[in-house]
Amino acid sequence: LTRENDRVVGLDERSALANNSKADLFLSLHMNAAPVASVAGAEVFYLRLDREGEDARRAAASEAVALPVLGGAARTIDLIQWDLAQARHVDRSEVLARILEDRLRAHVMMSGRPRQDALLRVLAGVDMPAASIEMAYLSNTEQEQLALSEAYQNSLAQAMYEAVLGFRTYLEGQSAP
């Protein structure tokens, strides 16, 4: 968790907390809003890199430094530009987003565009598979009431729990569930 109380945590601070904690995956949870009150449903976002990002991903894989360690051995350290830390994980992040969409769909209403790629800063700096979930539209009165209900919150939590387990199974077998 990036916080345990109601305080503002900057996007870069969130990434730093996840990276410094050596988290296995990163889920950014949000409530959405739209200019049109009828828009509703949960959505999942993952980072998709443009050509420049893809070039950075290849460069990150080749820019490693070997540092000496105790006993005469060497340890390889990957050097990754902070804002492109996600570059090594975009494929797994897309799989995570697909699994999240599938599990959320089984528990809550999804929007017309349930899974989308986007250049979101909150995802770019994390050095692990990552996705962002917009859990409901607060600009929609019905969705706002749902978001306040314990039943809806439990449904979201159950879906995310199942998705994390499904993603772990994917990683262990490296085949989509």
C-alpha positions, 0 to 999 in steps of 0.5 A: 500500500502506498498509504494507510490514511487519506493523504496525497501521494504523488505519482512518482512517490507511488512508483518509488514506494513500489520499487523500493519495496520490491513489489511483485506487481503494482495495482493503482486503484481509482474512481473515475468521472466523466462529463456525461453522467450516464458513463458507467462501469469499471475499466482496466488500463495498462501501459503501452509504449510508443516506438521511443519506449520500445527502443528504450526497452531494448536499450535497457536490456543491453545497458547492464553494469557488472559490479564487484561483490564480496568474494571476488564475484560480480553482480549485474545491475540493470540501469533503467531510466526512471520514467521507463522502468515499466518498459521491461514489463509491458507484455506481462502488464498487458496479460495482468490487465487482461486477467483483471478485466476477466475477473472484474467482468465476473463480479462487476459491470464493465464499461464499454471499453473495459481494457485500454492501453494508455501512457499513464505516468503512475504506471511508467515508473514502476519496475514490475508488471502494473495496471490501473483500475478505474473501479466506478464512475462517481459522476454517475449517481448509481455508480457512486451509490454502488461504490459506497456499498460494502457489497460492491467493494467486496466484489471488487476486492474478490475480483482483484484477489482472483486476478492476482492469483490468476496472474501468479498462475500465469507467471508460474506456467508462462501461459495465459489462463 
